[in-house]
Amino acid sequence: MVMNPAQGHGPKVVVRLRNGSVIKGYASRFHAHNAKDLRLVEQETERVRIIPYKILKAVFFVRDFAGNPSYQDIKAFPMQDRPGGKESVIRFEDGEELFGFVQTAHPDRNGFFVFPADPESNNERIYVVREAIVDIADSL
């Protein structure tokens, strides 16, 4: 099935899978609370994909698909432009660390939202899948 993303089929996302794969597209169906899959319209092919949460690492809601490849997000917590929530460092099973603000992380849900610590980040918010993380540490 082919859909036209320009017709409002969801926000821009970059989906990172636990195996390291990356898929860019539009989240046409995203349920943060105990859903079993993500429905995504791929950016390049406009193909609809159903991606099970169990293979997801995180869903990055982005401003722009291209971003700035040379930009590295700041791994610190600025004193200004703070979105609220608890300063946290999320460590993924692949070793990546994500610095951000966690407002609510219910233990009985598939995951939770993180708002990036870096106000210049291309990411507006990130949905982190609980099974893909090894640790959540409060910032010191």
N, CA, C and O atoms as a GROMACS GRO file, in nm:
protein
  560
    1MET      N    1   0.084  -0.118   0.000
    1MET     CA    2   0.000   0.000   0.000
    1MET      C    3   0.089   0.124   0.000
    1MET      O    4   0.181   0.132   0.081
    2VAL      N    5   0.065   0.219  -0.086
    2VAL     CA    6   0.144   0.341  -0.095
    2VAL      C    7   0.060   0.458  -0.046
    2VAL      O    8  -0.056   0.475  -0.086
    3MET      N    9   0.120   0.539   0.041
    3MET     CA   10   0.052   0.657   0.096
    3MET      C   11   0.140   0.778   0.067
    3MET      O   12   0.261   0.763   0.048
    4ASN      N   13   0.082   0.893   0.064
    4ASN     CA   14   0.159   1.014   0.044
    4ASN      C   15   0.184   1.080   0.179
    4ASN      O   16   0.090   1.133   0.239
    5PRO      N   17   0.309   1.076   0.230
    5PRO     CA   18   0.338   1.134   0.360
    5PRO      C   19   0.305   1.283   0.368
    5PRO      O   20   0.274   1.334   0.476
    6ALA      N   21   0.312   1.351   0.256
    6ALA     CA   22   0.283   1.494   0.256
    6ALA      C   23   0.137   1.522   0.292
    6ALA      O   24   0.103   1.636   0.324
    7GLN      N   25   0.052   1.421   0.287
    7GLN     CA   26  -0.089   1.441   0.318
    7GLN      C   27  -0.118   1.425   0.467
    7GLN      O   28  -0.233   1.406   0.506
    8GLY      N   29  -0.014   1.431   0.551
    8GLY     CA   30  -0.036   1.431   0.694
    8GLY      C   31  -0.048   1.293   0.757
    8GLY      O   32  -0.137   1.270   0.838
    9HIS      N   33   0.040   1.203   0.721
    9HIS     CA   34   0.034   1.068   0.776
    9HIS      C   35   0.123   1.050   0.897
    9HIS      O   36   0.174   0.941   0.920
   10GLY      N   37   0.142   1.153   0.974
   10GLY     CA   38   0.215   1.141   1.099
   10GLY      C   39   0.342   1.222   1.102
   10GLY      O   40   0.387   1.276   1.001
   11PRO      N   41   0.400   1.228   1.222
   11PRO     CA   42   0.523   1.306   1.240
   11PRO      C   43   0.645   1.237   1.179
   11PRO      O   44   0.646   1.116   1.158
   12LYS      N   45   0.747   1.318   1.151
   12LYS     CA   46   0.874   1.265   1.100
   12LYS      C   47   0.944   1.190   1.211
   12LYS      O   48   0.959   1.240   1.322
   13VAL      N   49   0.988   1.068   1.180
   13VAL     CA   50   1.060   0.989   1.278
   13VAL      C   51   1.179   0.919   1.214
   13VAL      O   52   1.180   0.888   1.095
   14VAL      N   53   1.279   0.896   1.296
   14VAL     CA   54   1.390   0.810   1.262
   14VAL      C   55   1.383   0.696   1.361
   14VAL      O   56   1.397   0.715   1.482
   15VAL      N   57   1.361   0.577   1.309
   15VAL     CA   58   1.343   0.458   1.392
   15VAL      C   59   1.476   0.383   1.395
   15VAL      O   60   1.534   0.352   1.291
   16ARG      N   61   1.522   0.355   1.515
   16ARG     CA   62   1.644   0.275   1.531
   16ARG      C   63   1.605   0.141   1.590
   16ARG      O   64   1.541   0.133   1.694
   17LEU      N   65   1.647   0.036   1.521
   17LEU     CA   66   1.617  -0.099   1.565
   17LEU      C   67   1.729  -0.152   1.653
   17LEU      O   68   1.841  -0.101   1.650
   18ARG      N   69   1.699  -0.252   1.731
   18ARG     CA   70   1.797  -0.310   1.823
   18ARG      C   71   1.913  -0.375   1.748
   18ARG      O   72   2.021  -0.392   1.806
   19ASN      N   73   1.894  -0.412   1.622
   19ASN     CA   74   2.001  -0.473   1.544
   19ASN      C   75   2.091  -0.369   1.478
   19ASN      O   76   2.183  -0.405   1.404
   20GLY      N   77   2.066  -0.239   1.501
   20GLY     CA   78   2.148  -0.132   1.446
   20GLY      C   79   2.090  -0.067   1.320
   20GLY      O   80   2.141   0.036   1.277
   21SER      N   81   1.987  -0.124   1.262
   21SER     CA   82   1.925  -0.066   1.142
   21SER      C   83   1.854   0.064   1.174
   21SER      O   84   1.807   0.086   1.286
   22VAL      N   85   1.847   0.150   1.073
   22VAL     CA   86   1.780   0.279   1.085
   22VAL      C   87   1.678   0.292   0.972
   22VAL      O   88   1.709   0.264   0.857
   23ILE      N   89   1.557   0.335   1.006
   23ILE     CA   90   1.452   0.356   0.906
   23ILE      C   91   1.395   0.496   0.928
   23ILE      O   92   1.359   0.532   1.039
   24LYS      N   93   1.387   0.575   0.821
   24LYS     CA   94   1.330   0.709   0.828
   24LYS      C   95   1.191   0.707   0.766
   24LYS      O   96   1.168   0.641   0.665
   25GLY      N   97   1.100   0.780   0.829
   25GLY     CA   98   0.965   0.784   0.774
   25GLY      C   99   0.870   0.864   0.858
   25GLY      O  100   0.910   0.951   0.936
   26TYR      N  101   0.744   0.833   0.842
   26TYR     CA  102   0.636   0.903   0.911
   26TYR      C  103   0.560   0.803   0.997
   26TYR      O  104   0.516   0.699   0.947
   27ALA      N  105   0.546   0.833   1.124
   27ALA     CA  106   0.475   0.743   1.216
   27ALA      C  107   0.326   0.762   1.194
   27ALA      O  108   0.265   0.855   1.249
   28SER      N  109   0.267   0.674   1.115
   28SER     CA  110   0.124   0.688   1.086
   28SER      C  111   0.038   0.628   1.196
   28SER      O  112  -0.081   0.658   1.207
   29ARG      N  113   0.098   0.542   1.278
   29ARG     CA  114   0.029   0.490   1.396
   29ARG      C  115   0.133   0.467   1.504
   29ARG      O  116   0.220   0.381   1.491
   30PHE      N  117   0.124   0.545   1.609
   30PHE     CA  118   0.218   0.532   1.719
   30PHE      C  119   0.140   0.541   1.848
   30PHE      O  120   0.075   0.641   1.877
   31HIS      N  121   0.149   0.435   1.927
   31HIS     CA  122   0.084   0.432   2.058
   31HIS      C  123   0.192   0.406   2.161
   31HIS      O  124   0.256   0.300   2.162
   32ALA      N  125   0.213   0.502   2.247
   32ALA     CA  126   0.320   0.490   2.346
   32ALA      C  127   0.286   0.392   2.457
   32ALA      O  128   0.376   0.338   2.522
   33HIS      N  129   0.159   0.366   2.481
   33HIS     CA  130   0.121   0.286   2.597
   33HIS      C  131   0.079   0.144   2.558
   33HIS      O  132  -0.033   0.120   2.515
   34ASN      N  133   0.173   0.053   2.574
   34ASN     CA  134   0.149  -0.091   2.561
   34ASN      C  135   0.099  -0.137   2.425
   34ASN      O  136   0.028  -0.238   2.416
   35ALA      N  137   0.133  -0.067   2.322
   35ALA     CA  138   0.102  -0.116   2.187
   35ALA      C  139   0.202  -0.224   2.152
   35ALA      O  140   0.304  -0.240   2.219
   36LYS      N  141   0.174  -0.298   2.049
   36LYS     CA  142   0.262  -0.408   2.010
   36LYS      C  143   0.345  -0.377   1.886
   36LYS      O  144   0.443  -0.446   1.858
   37ASP      N  145   0.307  -0.273   1.811
   37ASP     CA  146   0.384  -0.241   1.692
   37ASP      C  147   0.371  -0.094   1.655
   37ASP      O  148   0.285  -0.022   1.705
   38LEU      N  149   0.459  -0.052   1.565
   38LEU     CA  150   0.463   0.084   1.512
   38LEU      C  151   0.433   0.074   1.363
   38LEU      O  152   0.493  -0.008   1.293
   39ARG      N  153   0.342   0.156   1.315
   39ARG     CA  154   0.313   0.162   1.173
   39ARG      C  155   0.387   0.282   1.117
   39ARG      O  156   0.371   0.394   1.164
   40LEU      N  157   0.469   0.256   1.016
   40LEU     CA  158   0.558   0.357   0.962
   40LEU      C  159   0.544   0.363   0.810
   40LEU      O  160   0.542   0.259   0.744
   41VAL      N  161   0.536   0.485   0.755
   41VAL     CA  162   0.540   0.506   0.610
   41VAL      C  163   0.684   0.549   0.580
   41VAL      O  164   0.725   0.658   0.621
   42GLU      N  165   0.758   0.465   0.510
   42GLU     CA  166   0.898   0.494   0.481
   42GLU      C  167   0.912   0.621   0.399
   42GLU      O  168   0.833   0.647   0.308
   43GLN      N  169   1.013   0.700   0.432
   43GLN     CA  170   1.036   0.828   0.366
   43GLN      C  171   1.064   0.812   0.217
   43GLN      O  172   1.001   0.879   0.135
   44GLU      N  173   1.154   0.725   0.181
   44GLU     CA  174   1.197   0.715   0.041
   44GLU      C  175   1.101   0.636  -0.046
   44GLU      O  176   1.074   0.676  -0.159
   45THR      N  177   1.050   0.524   0.004
   45THR     CA  178   0.969   0.435  -0.079
   45THR      C  179   0.819   0.455  -0.060
   45THR      O  180   0.740   0.411  -0.143
   46GLU      N  181   0.780   0.522   0.049
   46GLU     CA  182   0.640   0.541   0.088
   46GLU      C  183   0.571   0.407   0.116
   46GLU      O  184   0.448   0.399   0.118
   47ARG      N  185   0.651   0.304   0.136
   47ARG     CA  186   0.600   0.173   0.171
   47ARG      C  187   0.558   0.173   0.318
   47ARG      O  188   0.627   0.230   0.402
   48VAL      N  189   0.446   0.109   0.348
   48VAL     CA  190   0.400   0.098   0.486
   48VAL      C  191   0.466  -0.023   0.550
   48VAL      O  192   0.463  -0.133   0.496
   49ARG      N  193   0.525  -0.001   0.666
   49ARG     CA  194   0.587  -0.111   0.741
   49ARG      C  195   0.526  -0.118   0.880
   49ARG      O  196   0.498  -0.016   0.943
   50ILE      N  197   0.505  -0.238   0.925
   50ILE     CA  198   0.460  -0.262   1.062
   50ILE      C  199   0.580  -0.317   1.136
   50ILE      O  200   0.631  -0.424   1.103
   51ILE      N  201   0.627  -0.244   1.238
   51ILE     CA  202   0.748  -0.282   1.309
   51ILE      C  203   0.711  -0.319   1.453
   51ILE      O  204   0.661  -0.235   1.527
   52PRO      N  205   0.737  -0.444   1.493
   52PRO     CA  206   0.707  -0.486   1.630
   52PRO      C  207   0.794  -0.411   1.731
   52PRO      O  208   0.913  -0.390   1.708
   53TYR      N  209   0.735  -0.372   1.843
   53TYR     CA  210   0.811  -0.300   1.946
   53TYR      C  211   0.928  -0.382   1.998
   53TYR      O  212   1.030  -0.325   2.037
   54LYS      N  213   0.917  -0.513   1.998
   54LYS     CA  214   1.023  -0.596   2.055
   54LYS      C  215   1.155  -0.583   1.978
   54LYS      O  216   1.260  -0.619   2.032
   55ILE      N  217   1.153  -0.533   1.853
   55ILE     CA  218   1.278  -0.514   1.779
   55ILE      C  219   1.321  -0.367   1.776
   55ILE      O  220   1.426  -0.335   1.719
   56LEU      N  221   1.242  -0.277   1.835
   56LEU     CA  222   1.275  -0.135   1.839
   56LEU      C  223   1.375  -0.103   1.950
   56LEU      O  224   1.374  -0.164   2.056
   57LYS      N  225   1.461  -0.007   1.921
   57LYS     CA  226   1.548   0.051   2.022
   57LYS      C  227   1.487   0.183   2.069
   57LYS      O  228   1.466   0.205   2.188
   58ALA      N  229   1.459   0.270   1.972
   58ALA     CA  230   1.402   0.400   2.004
   58ALA      C  231   1.340   0.462   1.878
   58ALA      O  232   1.378   0.428   1.766
   59VAL      N  233   1.246   0.552   1.901
   59VAL     CA  234   1.182   0.626   1.793
   59VAL      C  235   1.215   0.774   1.817
   59VAL      O  236   1.173   0.833   1.916
   60PHE      N  237   1.290   0.831   1.724
   60PHE     CA  238   1.333   0.970   1.735
   60PHE      C  239   1.239   1.058   1.653
   60PHE      O  240   1.233   1.044   1.531
   61PHE      N  241   1.166   1.146   1.718
   61PHE     CA  242   1.080   1.242   1.650
   61PHE      C  243   1.170   1.360   1.615
   61PHE      O  244   1.219   1.431   1.703
   62VAL      N  245   1.191   1.381   1.484
   62VAL     CA  246   1.293   1.474   1.438
   62VAL      C  247   1.235   1.598   1.371
   62VAL      O  248   1.122   1.598   1.322
   63ARG      N  249   1.316   1.703   1.370
   63ARG     CA  250   1.278   1.826   1.300
   63ARG      C  251   1.299   1.808   1.150
   63ARG      O  252   1.221   1.856   1.069
   64ASP      N  253   1.407   1.737   1.114
   64ASP     CA  254   1.448   1.723   0.975
   64ASP      C  255   1.510   1.585   0.957
   64ASP      O  256   1.586   1.540   1.043
   65PHE      N  257   1.480   1.518   0.847
   65PHE     CA  258   1.536   1.386   0.823
   65PHE      C  259   1.688   1.391   0.805
   65PHE      O  260   1.759   1.301   0.851
   66ALA      N  261   1.739   1.494   0.739
   66ALA     CA  262   1.882   1.503   0.711
   66ALA      C  263   1.960   1.539   0.836
   66ALA      O  264   2.070   1.488   0.858
   67GLY      N  265   1.905   1.627   0.918
   67GLY     CA  266   1.978   1.672   1.036
   67GLY      C  267   2.110   1.734   0.995
   67GLY      O  268   2.125   1.783   0.883
   68ASN      N  269   2.206   1.732   1.085
   68ASN     CA  270   2.341   1.778   1.056
   68ASN      C  271   2.435   1.665   1.097
   68ASN      O  272   2.468   1.652   1.215
   69PRO      N  273   2.478   1.585   1.001
   69PRO     CA  274   2.559   1.467   1.033
   69PRO      C  275   2.686   1.496   1.113
   69PRO      O  276   2.735   1.410   1.186
   70SER      N  277   2.740   1.618   1.101
   70SER     CA  278   2.864   1.650   1.172
   70SER      C  279   2.837   1.701   1.315
   70SER      O  280   2.930   1.714   1.394
   71TYR      N  281   2.712   1.728   1.347
   71TYR     CA  282   2.679   1.780   1.481
   71TYR      C  283   2.672   1.666   1.583
   71TYR      O  284   2.609   1.564   1.557
   72GLN      N  285   2.734   1.685   1.696
   72GLN     CA  286   2.728   1.589   1.805
   72GLN      C  287   2.649   1.652   1.920
   72GLN      O  288   2.684   1.759   1.969
   73ASP      N  289   2.541   1.584   1.962
   73ASP     CA  290   2.463   1.636   2.074
   73ASP      C  291   2.551   1.652   2.198
   73ASP      O  292   2.638   1.570   2.225
   74ILE      N  293   2.526   1.759   2.271
   74ILE     CA  294   2.599   1.786   2.395
   74ILE      C  295   2.558   1.685   2.500
   74ILE      O  296   2.439   1.660   2.520
   75LYS      N  297   2.654   1.627   2.567
   75LYS     CA  298   2.627   1.528   2.671
   75LYS      C  299   2.640   1.596   2.807
   75LYS      O  300   2.730   1.567   2.886
   76ALA      N  301   2.547   1.687   2.832
   76ALA     CA  302   2.541   1.763   2.956
   76ALA      C  303   2.402   1.820   2.966
   76ALA      O  304   2.321   1.808   2.874
   77PHE      N  305   2.373   1.883   3.079
   77PHE     CA  306   2.241   1.940   3.102
   77PHE      C  307   2.254   2.092   3.115
   77PHE      O  308   2.307   2.142   3.214
   78PRO      N  309   2.205   2.165   3.014
   78PRO     CA  310   2.216   2.312   3.017
   78PRO      C  311   2.129   2.372   3.128
   78PRO      O  312   2.033   2.311   3.175
   79MET      N  313   2.165   2.490   3.166
   79MET     CA  314   2.089   2.558   3.270
   79MET      C  315   1.971   2.635   3.213
   79MET      O  316   1.887   2.684   3.288
   80GLN      N  317   1.963   2.647   3.080
   80GLN     CA  318   1.852   2.718   3.017
   80GLN      C  319   1.779   2.625   2.922
   80GLN      O  320   1.827   2.516   2.893
   81ASP      N  321   1.665   2.665   2.876
   81ASP     CA  322   1.584   2.587   2.780
   81ASP      C  323   1.556   2.446   2.830
   81ASP      O  324   1.566   2.349   2.754
   82ARG      N  325   1.522   2.433   2.957
   82ARG     CA  326   1.497   2.302   3.017
   82ARG      C  327   1.349   2.267   3.002
   82ARG      O  328   1.263   2.344   3.042
   83PRO      N  329   1.320   2.151   2.944
   83PRO     CA  330   1.179   2.115   2.922
   83PRO      C  331   1.107   2.062   3.045
   83PRO      O  332   0.986   2.042   3.040
   84GLY      N  333   1.176   2.040   3.154
   84GLY     CA  334   1.115   1.982   3.273
   84GLY      C  335   1.137   1.832   3.276
   84GLY      O  336   1.171   1.771   3.174
   85GLY      N  337   1.117   1.774   3.391
   85GLY     CA  338   1.141   1.632   3.408
   85GLY      C  339   1.274   1.608   3.477
   85GLY      O  340   1.348   1.701   3.508
   86LYS      N  341   1.303   1.482   3.499
   86LYS     CA  342   1.424   1.441   3.570
   86LYS      C  343   1.541   1.429   3.472
   86LYS      O  344   1.530   1.366   3.367
   87GLU      N  345   1.653   1.492   3.509
   87GLU     CA  346   1.775   1.478   3.429
   87GLU      C  347   1.818   1.332   3.435
   87GLU      O  348   1.838   1.278   3.544
   88SER      N  349   1.831   1.269   3.320
   88SER     CA  350   1.864   1.127   3.316
   88SER      C  351   1.961   1.095   3.204
   88SER      O  352   1.965   1.162   3.101
   89VAL      N  353   2.039   0.991   3.228
   89VAL     CA  354   2.127   0.937   3.125
   89VAL      C  355   2.078   0.795   3.100
   89VAL      O  356   2.081   0.711   3.190
   90ILE      N  357   2.032   0.770   2.978
   90ILE     CA  358   1.980   0.638   2.941
   90ILE      C  359   2.092   0.565   2.869
   90ILE      O  360   2.150   0.617   2.774
   91ARG      N  361   2.123   0.444   2.915
   91ARG     CA  362   2.227   0.362   2.852
   91ARG      C  363   2.159   0.245   2.781
   91ARG      O  364   2.089   0.165   2.842
   92PHE      N  365   2.184   0.237   2.652
   92PHE     CA  366   2.126   0.131   2.570
   92PHE      C  367   2.216   0.008   2.571
   92PHE      O  368   2.333   0.015   2.607
   93GLU      N  369   2.158  -0.104   2.533
   93GLU     CA  370   2.232  -0.231   2.532
   93GLU      C  371   2.349  -0.230   2.433
   93GLU      O  372   2.441  -0.311   2.446
   94ASP      N  373   2.346  -0.140   2.334
   94ASP     CA  374   2.457  -0.131   2.238
   94ASP      C  375   2.566  -0.034   2.282
   94ASP      O  376   2.662  -0.010   2.209
   95GLY      N  377   2.552   0.024   2.404
   95GLY     CA  378   2.653   0.114   2.458
   95GLY      C  379   2.624   0.262   2.439
   95GLY      O  380   2.688   0.345   2.503
   96GLU      N  381   2.529   0.296   2.355
   96GLU     CA  382   2.496   0.437   2.333
   96GLU      C  383   2.436   0.497   2.460
   96GLU      O  384   2.364   0.430   2.534
   97GLU      N  385   2.468   0.624   2.484
   97GLU     CA  386   2.410   0.698   2.596
   97GLU      C  387   2.328   0.814   2.542
   97GLU      O  388   2.366   0.880   2.445
   98LEU      N  389   2.216   0.838   2.606
   98LEU     CA  390   2.125   0.946   2.568
   98LEU      C  391   2.103   1.034   2.690
   98LEU      O  392   2.056   0.986   2.794
   99PHE      N  393   2.137   1.162   2.678
   99PHE     CA  394   2.118   1.257   2.786
   99PHE      C  395   1.986   1.331   2.762
   99PHE      O  396   1.966   1.389   2.655
  100GLY      N  397   1.899   1.328   2.860
  100GLY     CA  398   1.771   1.394   2.841
  100GLY      C  399   1.689   1.404   2.967
  100GLY      O  400   1.732   1.363   3.075
  101PHE      N  401   1.570   1.458   2.950
  101PHE     CA  402   1.478   1.479   3.061
  101PHE      C  403   1.362   1.380   3.048
  101PHE      O  404   1.295   1.375   2.945
  102VAL      N  405   1.342   1.302   3.153
  102VAL     CA  406   1.234   1.203   3.156
  102VAL      C  407   1.126   1.256   3.248
  102VAL      O  408   1.151   1.283   3.366
  103GLN      N  409   1.006   1.270   3.194
  103GLN     CA  410   0.896   1.321   3.276
  103GLN      C  411   0.823   1.209   3.348
  103GLN      O  412   0.792   1.222   3.466
  104THR      N  413   0.796   1.099   3.279
  104THR     CA  414   0.727   0.986   3.338
  104THR      C  415   0.778   0.858   3.273
  104THR      O  416   0.784   0.848   3.150
  105ALA      N  417   0.814   0.759   3.355
  105ALA     CA  418   0.860   0.630   3.302
  105ALA      C  419   0.793   0.518   3.380
  105ALA      O  420   0.854   0.458   3.469
  106HIS      N  421   0.667   0.491   3.347
  106HIS     CA  422   0.593   0.386   3.416
  106HIS      C  423   0.658   0.250   3.389
  106HIS      O  424   0.681   0.215   3.273
  107PRO      N  425   0.687   0.172   3.493
  107PRO     CA  426   0.754   0.044   3.474
  107PRO      C  427   0.671  -0.061   3.400
  107PRO      O  428   0.726  -0.159   3.349
  108ASP      N  429   0.539  -0.043   3.394
  108ASP     CA  430   0.452  -0.141   3.329
  108ASP      C  431   0.425  -0.108   3.182
  108ASP      O  432   0.342  -0.174   3.118
  109ARG      N  433   0.493  -0.008   3.127
  109ARG     CA  434   0.473   0.029   2.987
  109ARG      C  435   0.593  -0.009   2.902
  109ARG      O  436   0.703  -0.028   2.955
  110ASN      N  437   0.572  -0.020   2.771
  110ASN     CA  438   0.678  -0.059   2.678
  110ASN      C  439   0.797   0.035   2.679
  110ASN      O  440   0.911  -0.008   2.656
  111GLY      N  441   0.772   0.161   2.706
  111GLY     CA  442   0.879   0.260   2.701
  111GLY      C  443   0.834   0.392   2.757
  111GLY      O  444   0.731   0.401   2.825
  112PHE      N  445   0.912   0.495   2.727
  112PHE     CA  446   0.883   0.628   2.782
  112PHE      C  447   0.949   0.733   2.692
  112PHE      O  448   1.037   0.702   2.612
  113PHE      N  449   0.903   0.857   2.707
  113PHE     CA  450   0.957   0.967   2.629
  113PHE      C  451   1.072   1.035   2.702
  113PHE      O  452   1.072   1.048   2.824
  114VAL      N  453   1.170   1.076   2.622
  114VAL     CA  454   1.284   1.152   2.671
  114VAL      C  455   1.292   1.278   2.585
  114VAL      O  456   1.282   1.272   2.463
  115PHE      N  457   1.309   1.392   2.652
  115PHE     CA  458   1.328   1.517   2.581
  115PHE      C  459   1.478   1.548   2.586
  115PHE      O  460   1.536   1.551   2.694
  116PRO      N  461   1.541   1.570   2.469
  116PRO     CA  462   1.686   1.585   2.465
  116PRO      C  463   1.738   1.697   2.553
  116PRO      O  464   1.676   1.803   2.564
  117ALA      N  465   1.853   1.672   2.616
  117ALA     CA  466   1.916   1.773   2.700
  117ALA      C  467   1.972   1.887   2.614
  117ALA      O  468   1.977   2.002   2.659
  118ASP      N  469   2.014   1.856   2.493
  118ASP     CA  470   2.073   1.955   2.404
  118ASP      C  471   1.962   2.030   2.329
  118ASP      O  472   1.895   1.970   2.246
  119PRO      N  473   1.943   2.158   2.358
  119PRO     CA  474   1.836   2.234   2.289
  119PRO      C  475   1.861   2.250   2.139
  119PRO      O  476   1.768   2.284   2.065
  120GLU      N  477   1.982   2.226   2.092
  120GLU     CA  478   2.016   2.237   1.949
  120GLU      C  479   2.001   2.103   1.876
  120GLU      O  480   2.029   2.095   1.757
  121SER      N  481   1.959   2.000   1.946
  121SER     CA  482   1.945   1.867   1.887
  121SER      C  483   1.841   1.868   1.775
  121SER      O  484   1.746   1.945   1.778
  122ASN      N  485   1.860   1.782   1.677
  122ASN     CA  486   1.760   1.764   1.572
  122ASN      C  487   1.639   1.687   1.626
  122ASN      O  488   1.532   1.689   1.565
  123ASN      N  489   1.656   1.622   1.738
  123ASN     CA  490   1.548   1.545   1.799
  123ASN      C  491   1.458   1.635   1.883
  123ASN      O  492   1.506   1.712   1.966
  124GLU      N  493   1.328   1.624   1.861
  124GLU     CA  494   1.233   1.699   1.942
  124GLU      C  495   1.200   1.621   2.069
  124GLU      O  496   1.186   1.678   2.177
  125ARG      N  497   1.188   1.489   2.053
  125ARG     CA  498   1.165   1.398   2.165
  125ARG      C  499   1.200   1.258   2.116
  125ARG      O  500   1.205   1.233   1.995
  126ILE      N  501   1.223   1.169   2.209
  126ILE     CA  502   1.262   1.033   2.175
  126ILE      C  503   1.177   0.938   2.258
  126ILE      O  504   1.164   0.954   2.380
  127TYR      N  505   1.120   0.839   2.191
  127TYR     CA  506   1.050   0.732   2.263
  127TYR      C  507   1.149   0.618   2.277
  127TYR      O  508   1.192   0.559   2.178
  128VAL      N  509   1.185   0.587   2.400
  128VAL     CA  510   1.283   0.483   2.430
  128VAL      C  511   1.208   0.355   2.467
  128VAL      O  512   1.121   0.356   2.554
  129VAL      N  513   1.243   0.246   2.402
  129VAL     CA  514   1.182   0.117   2.431
  129VAL      C  515   1.256   0.053   2.548
  129VAL      O  516   1.378   0.033   2.542
  130ARG      N  517   1.184   0.022   2.652
  130ARG     CA  518   1.241  -0.025   2.778
  130ARG      C  519   1.332  -0.147   2.761
  130ARG      O  520   1.437  -0.155   2.826
  131GLU      N  521   1.295  -0.242   2.676
  131GLU     CA  522   1.374  -0.363   2.658
  131GLU      C  523   1.511  -0.337   2.596
  131GLU      O  524   1.600  -0.422   2.605
  132ALA      N  525   1.531  -0.222   2.534
  132ALA     CA  526   1.656  -0.191   2.467
  132ALA      C  527   1.756  -0.117   2.557
  132ALA      O  528   1.866  -0.085   2.513
  133ILE      N  529   1.718  -0.090   2.681
  133ILE     CA  530   1.807  -0.017   2.771
  133ILE      C  531   1.860  -0.109   2.880
  133ILE      O  532   1.798  -0.209   2.917
  134VAL      N  533   1.978  -0.072   2.931
  134VAL     CA  534   2.037  -0.148   3.042
  134VAL      C  535   2.036  -0.069   3.172
  134VAL      O  536   2.045  -0.126   3.280
  135ASP      N  537   2.024   0.066   3.160
  135ASP     CA  538   2.030   0.147   3.281
  135ASP      C  539   1.973   0.286   3.255
  135ASP      O  540   1.983   0.340   3.145
  136ILE      N  541   1.912   0.341   3.359
  136ILE     CA  542   1.871   0.481   3.359
  136ILE      C  543   1.933   0.540   3.484
  136ILE      O  544   1.901   0.499   3.596
  137ALA      N  545   2.021   0.636   3.466
  137ALA     CA  546   2.088   0.698   3.580
  137ALA      C  547   2.045   0.843   3.592
  137ALA      O  548   2.036   0.914   3.492
  138ASP      N  549   2.019   0.886   3.712
  138ASP     CA  550   1.992   1.028   3.737
  138ASP      C  551   2.122   1.104   3.721
  138ASP      O  552   2.228   1.057   3.760
  139SER      N  553   2.112   1.222   3.665
  139SER     CA  554   2.230   1.306   3.648
  139SER      C  555   2.280   1.353   3.784
  139SER      O  556   2.201   1.375   3.876
  140LEU      N  557   2.410   1.367   3.795
  140LEU     CA  558   2.470   1.415   3.921
  140LEU      C  559   2.503   1.561   3.913
  140LEU      O  560   2.554   1.618   4.009
   0.00000   0.00000   0.00000
